[in-house]
């Protein structure tokens, strides 16, 4: 047999064997990529969001003492709107979709996402929208508010490739929201079905609980289903250690968004009356207590659950100054603005400067899209 020909066959066999050995690894990598949820980063990575109104976030000419004015620009920002026209909220008569195109204040300071979206400081950030429809879940479920659903959908679609995390009926089980369970589930599904029909592809659908005292069977009963939910989420306040949502996320193989989080420390009566301790971060003693009892556990929760915790949103808010919270036992004594404490600012910067935290970057959207 020709020696060169024999060597050629050997080389071909070796190449074929090498390809066969490598192929399963490549296939596994592709499958892993395909099974990630919408806009889900890799394990160990966390999208950093800041909320939840223009005073708190800053970065604008006339709102210039918020988070963006003191810290690196985060990967996303959180704002709110509603399908609740006609309701009176601290003197503001809701028209539906408040806080999107006009300066609206329903008791929680001024909101106007369009102003933020038009500003260069926000150009590379994702957007999380808290969507509420308290007392209107039946109308959403039945189609009465389809015009509002479609109008919001067109707005989101107009944002192009900007990732939008839509928190439909957030904190669904909270007594303060008093959602009807059956109508809530129908409403959640109707919103997603409508947006699928409209061809809107820049939305990750988030199902968010209030976080504490919610048994697994309660969560299951309120769950719209894996086919309707991209991310699960919960609020991280004073009773953060009572959540079952981390376990729920693992069970359903969903990424977890800590969608609302603010410095909040339990008192001796919190479980009875909701009352938390006064925490003003301009007070060094209270800031130190907040660091020990809230901030360190917050980052510990993120660090210990890299397989599920993939996004967090800190509310950098002076709660006690807003009409909505002045009589609220949980937030009436809280000023959670990080920039007020030199020690906490340094601690926050040290933690969030770690590579795991995804911040504003020209390539962020492309990465979250998996492109």
Helices and strands as residue ranges (DSSP letters): H 3-34, E 46-51, H 54-57, G 67-69, E 76-82, E 88-89, E 92-93, H 113-117, G 120-122, E 126-132, H 137-142, H 146-157, E 164-168, H 181-197, E 203-209, H 216-222, E 231-236, G 240-242, H 245-252, E 255-261, H 270-273, E 279-280, H 284-290, I 291-295, H 296-304, E 309-315, G 319-321, E 334-335, G 338-340, H 342-352, E 357-358, H 364-369
